[in-house]
Amino acid sequence: MASLGIPANTIAVLQKYGFQFQKKYGQNFLIDTHVLEKIISESEITADDCVLEIGPGIGTMTQYLAENARHVVCVEIDDHLIPILKETLSAYDNVTIIHGDILKTDVKALCDTYNEGKPLKVVANLPYYITTPIIMGLFESHVPLSSITIMVQKEVADRMQETPGTKDYGALSLAVQYYAKPEIVANVPPNCFMPRPNVGSAVIRLTRYDKPPVEVQDEKKMFALIRAAFNQRRKTLVNAVSNAGIYGITKEDVQNALEKMGLSLTIRGEALDLFQFARLSDELGKK
């Protein structure tokens, strides 16, 4: 099968099947061989790896993955793309195509079936509207993963590696940095896609930590505090957390915890780093 990274080949496949882009799925297909090669090299895929690809589209990146990995499992939500994938990937006997929604897919079961329970590598060109739920779903479910290399909206990639005190720093920055080391490995302009998106994109590699960089007694409580802090980021941390209705946490509790940590009672959530949120969570857990 001819490389789908070449625009003329992508157009030929789309015309053959009369494919219509679905806005609800945020479909933008990559048509740049240099970017595809960059993603493959940065995801560090070897012949021993099993790769999970989310949203393969017409199989453009899947072809590259299949030539480098031991096995590729791709999960595609759009049923119109399944017959196209069966044709464009027919030359590869190491690809499994699954029609489904990644948010409802048991990734752990895929890992057990296709990789003997060993960590998968995830590679994806993600629809922008659903990037965060997909990434957080993969991390929070504690599925065995060694890395996630994804194409996302540039500003979302920036947010994942932001530090305290910047305007883009938020709950996503903290969550990603708790589970993985984020690194933007390529910036990708709109003309590398069909149809062209209205925004720039970036490829970011999230290398999963064996152990998070901070220790916290109650991970769920820490993330509840983080969400509360950034849901009302203009408010002080004391007010944002005490307004969030987190079970058993009063305004006085938050004030006492901040005093113990030597922090101002007027501090905002965006000033705290991951270590401080972990400590705050542990202090509030002592009651």
Rosetta blueprint (number, residue, H / E / L):
1 M L
2 A L
3 S L
4 L L
5 G L
6 I L
7 P H
8 A H
9 N H
10 T H
11 I H
12 A H
13 V H
14 L H
15 Q H
16 K H
17 Y H
18 G L
19 F L
20 Q L
21 F L
22 Q L
23 K H
24 K H
25 Y H
26 G L
27 Q L
28 N L
29 F E
30 L E
31 I L
32 D L
33 T H
34 H H
35 V H
36 L H
37 E H
38 K H
39 I H
40 I H
41 S H
42 E H
43 S L
44 E L
45 I L
46 T L
47 A L
48 D L
49 D L
50 C E
51 V E
52 L E
53 E E
54 I E
55 G L
56 P L
57 G L
58 I L
59 G L
60 T H
61 M H
62 T H
63 Q H
64 Y H
65 L H
66 A H
67 E H
68 N H
69 A L
70 R L
71 H E
72 V E
73 V E
74 C E
75 V E
76 E E
77 I L
78 D L
79 D H
80 H H
81 L H
82 I H
83 P H
84 I H
85 L H
86 K H
87 E H
88 T H
89 L L
90 S L
91 A L
92 Y L
93 D L
94 N L
95 V E
96 T E
97 I E
98 I E
99 H E
100 G L
101 D L
102 I H
103 L H
104 K H
105 T L
106 D L
107 V H
108 K H
109 A H
110 L H
111 C H
112 D H
113 T H
114 Y H
115 N H
116 E L
117 G L
118 K L
119 P L
120 L E
121 K E
122 V E
123 V E
124 A E
125 N E
126 L L
127 P L
128 Y H
129 Y H
130 I H
131 T H
132 T H
133 P H
134 I H
135 I H
136 M H
137 G H
138 L H
139 F H
140 E H
141 S L
142 H L
143 V L
144 P L
145 L E
146 S E
147 S E
148 I E
149 T E
150 I E
151 M E
152 V E
153 Q E
154 K H
155 E H
156 V H
157 A H
158 D H
159 R H
160 M H
161 Q L
162 E L
163 T L
164 P L
165 G L
166 T L
167 K L
168 D L
169 Y L
170 G L
171 A H
172 L H
173 S H
174 L H
175 A H
176 V H
177 Q H
178 Y H
179 Y H
180 A E
181 K E
182 P E
183 E E
184 I E
185 V E
186 A E
187 N E
188 V E
189 P L
190 P H
191 N H
192 C H
193 F E
194 M E
195 P L
196 R L
197 P L
198 N L
199 V L
200 G L
201 S E
202 A E
203 V E
204 I E
205 R E
206 L E
207 T E
208 R E
209 Y L
210 D L
211 K L
212 P L
213 P L
214 V L
215 E L
216 V L
217 Q L
218 D L
219 E H
220 K H
221 K H
222 M H
223 F H
224 A H
225 L H
226 I H
227 R H
228 A H
229 A H
230 F H
231 N H
232 Q L
233 R L
234 R L
235 K L
236 T L
237 L H
238 V H
239 N H
240 A H
241 V H
242 S H
243 N H
244 A L
245 G L
246 I L
247 Y L
248 G L
249 I L
250 T L
251 K H
252 E H
253 D H
254 V H
255 Q H
256 N H
257 A H
258 L H
259 E H
260 K H
261 M L
262 G L
263 L L
264 S L
265 L L
266 T L
267 I L
268 R L
269 G H
270 E H
271 A H
272 L L
273 D L
274 L H
275 F H
276 Q H
277 F H
278 A H
279 R H
280 L H
281 S H
282 D H
283 E H
284 L H
285 G H
286 K L
287 K L
